[in-house]
């Protein structure tokens, strides 16, 4: 009994999201429908979007009738020869409810989700918009989000704070997003009239929990929707989950970045992984991924230009100052990107993003500033390297900090090796080819100094 009470306490606290259970807001961009961005919540798999609210009368026994006698305009259910929101007979004519039905003389309005055991002409077969909270979704989102009929939903009105659980019970128009039942509209504090209600403003947050319902053939009661919805919301992080849409976090994976060398063409292939990034800080369009990440370390200050060629998909290239899509640098023009203020020795990430998932092979070339008067040199006179030029052995001294390691970079920006110098102050490069190298000297306070070294 004590364990059961403790479990209930934990569930309630997590659902209220008051700090007991930490909410992870890491989202991955999924798609854009009707200018509304859709995201996957990486921790739970929930689908999140903020959109309008169009009132869907479908499933209500008095939704449609002859001569617009229903709650909604009959045209919203179709027209002779092409009815989609009402049930028709073998001749394609609307079925009229009889004396034993809820609203004799009205049409039978249908929903995508049905209750098994009832005939097509029975209004009880369909989910009643007037008495049950449900949403409608376009077919394009179902496969992308792994969503099935009957999945649970949590909705929130961002202007008044009203919330409601619901479930996915009807298909929505192609290319449209943000639609729900009359009952749900009322619960969210909106005008519930199918003719005049809802809102065109992007103020309603929707959270869909894929594969959470009982599927086709089963209606849920209001009590079941609330209890099952609460369980799904709790597991996903609590009532603060919709707030993640205020600043969706897009995390780029740079853990396996492919190194590039200045002036040398690399031939690659687009990633087949799930898209992580939908927008970058220096473009005006939306990407649908996936992304292939490269890295480069220029050896001289100045301009770097990344160009992709020989590709067939819709690929774009970006230069990032860090592993953060908002830290996008310079000018982007789809197949090329240019950044004029690159700093020698810094790591830059070059991302090839396959828009609309249309990946392909590609060639990528990064041209960097050539070495010359802008070469990096000693930036901190507390670090001394000698002799320089050297034939092999070079000593490193610091006047103020303990030395940790040295990253050795060649003239085209390739990292040759990283050498630990804790307790040592010498590095032997006698086996290196003659030429120019750059030593990135890192001290125990994690500060770094760049020094140009000539191997003769």
Secondary structure as GFF3:
##gff-version 3
##sequence-region A 1 456
A	DSSP	alpha_helix	2	16	.	.	.	ID=ss1
A	DSSP	beta_strand	27	33	.	.	.	ID=ss2
A	DSSP	beta_strand	36	41	.	.	.	ID=ss3
A	DSSP	beta_strand	47	56	.	.	.	ID=ss4
A	DSSP	three_ten_helix	66	68	.	.	.	ID=ss5
A	DSSP	three_ten_helix	74	77	.	.	.	ID=ss6
A	DSSP	beta_strand	78	79	.	.	.	ID=ss7
A	DSSP	beta_strand	82	83	.	.	.	ID=ss8
A	DSSP	three_ten_helix	123	125	.	.	.	ID=ss9
A	DSSP	beta_strand	134	137	.	.	.	ID=ss10
A	DSSP	alpha_helix	139	145	.	.	.	ID=ss11
A	DSSP	beta_strand	152	157	.	.	.	ID=ss12
A	DSSP	beta_strand	163	171	.	.	.	ID=ss13
A	DSSP	beta_strand	179	181	.	.	.	ID=ss14
A	DSSP	alpha_helix	182	187	.	.	.	ID=ss15
A	DSSP	beta_strand	199	209	.	.	.	ID=ss16
A	DSSP	alpha_helix	222	236	.	.	.	ID=ss17
A	DSSP	three_ten_helix	241	247	.	.	.	ID=ss18
A	DSSP	beta_strand	258	259	.	.	.	ID=ss19
A	DSSP	beta_strand	266	269	.	.	.	ID=ss20
A	DSSP	beta_strand	291	297	.	.	.	ID=ss21
A	DSSP	beta_strand	302	309	.	.	.	ID=ss22
A	DSSP	beta_strand	315	320	.	.	.	ID=ss23
A	DSSP	beta_strand	331	332	.	.	.	ID=ss24
A	DSSP	beta_strand	336	342	.	.	.	ID=ss25
A	DSSP	beta_strand	347	354	.	.	.	ID=ss26
A	DSSP	three_ten_helix	355	357	.	.	.	ID=ss27
A	DSSP	beta_strand	361	367	.	.	.	ID=ss28
A	DSSP	beta_strand	383	386	.	.	.	ID=ss29
A	DSSP	beta_strand	393	398	.	.	.	ID=ss30
A	DSSP	beta_strand	403	410	.	.	.	ID=ss31
A	DSSP	beta_strand	415	420	.	.	.	ID=ss32
A	DSSP	beta_strand	426	428	.	.	.	ID=ss33
A	DSSP	beta_strand	435	443	.	.	.	ID=ss34
A	DSSP	beta_strand	448	455	.	.	.	ID=ss35
###
